[in-house]
Amino acid sequence: MNFHFIMLGEPLSGFTHRHKLAGTVTTDGTGGKRRVVVLDRGTLKYIASTVSGPDGTWLIQGIPERPEDSLIVLAFDDIAKVFNAEAADFISQVATV
């Protein structure tokens, strides 16, 4: 599995109340439904999770503000149970308007 992140808006600057992450999970180049979990990198505290769509795209909105590069995003192959989990490290959320 591979992650492809989509930059939605500008990088964080200053305090805001609403943040989001988005991306695409692919397996052998093809998107698919996968469980996506976001953790705080320093504490491994659960932040949010979702299931990607059939095309692999996913979006998590309204997550708590975190410092830049402080998230880990994991994707799990809960459906086919063929692939190991994949991690993306040092991830930053973006502010919504």
N, C-alpha and C positions, 0 to 999 in steps of 0.2 A: 504494500500500500504506500501511496505517496500523498503528501499534503501540498496543496497549492493555495496560498493565501491571497485574498483579494483586499487591496487597500481601499477602504470605504471612508473617504474624507481625508482630513489632514492628520498628521501625527499629533499626539496630545501636547497641549500647552496650557498650563494653568489648571485650576480645579473646575471640574464639571460633574454633574450628577449622573449623566447617562453615557454609557460606553457600549461598544459592540465589537464582535469578532465575526469574521466570515471566511469561508474558503471552500475548497473542493477536495474530497477524498477520492483517490483513484486506485484501482488495482489493475496492474498490467495495462495502464493507459485508459481504462474504462471506469467511469464514475459508478457508484453504487451506494446503497443504503448501508451506513455504518454508524455505530454509536460513537459520538464525539464528546470527550470529557475535558474540561478545563480545570487545571489545578494551579494554586499559587506555587511558584517555583521554590521559594524559600522554606515554606512550611508543609507543602503537599496538601494544603487544605483545599477541599472541594469548593469550586467557584460556581460552575454551571455545567450543564450537559444538554445534548440534543441528539437527534438522529438525522443524518444527512438524507436528502431526497434521493429518488431513484437515479438522478444524474450525478450524485455525489456532492452537490452543493449544500452548504449549511450556513446558518446565521444564528448567532446568539446576541440578543440585545439586552440592554439594561443591566449589564454586569457592574459590580462595584469598581470604582476607580482603583487602579494599581499602578505602581511605578513602571516605567518603560522596561521592557525585556524581563518582566517578572512572572510570566505565565508559561506553563507547559500545556500543550494540547495533545491529547491522546486519541487515536482512532482504533476501535476494536472491531474485529470481524466476527460479530456475534451470530450472523446469519449463516454463512457458509462454513464457518469454523475451519478455514483452510490456512489463513494467514495469521502470523503473529501480530500483536498490536504494534502500532507505529507511533513514534513521539516526535513532536516538533517543539524545540526548546528555545528559550529567550524570546518569547512572543510578546508583543505589545498590542493592547486594544486601541481603538480610535474613538474619539469623541463624536457623539451624534449632535445634530443641531436642534 
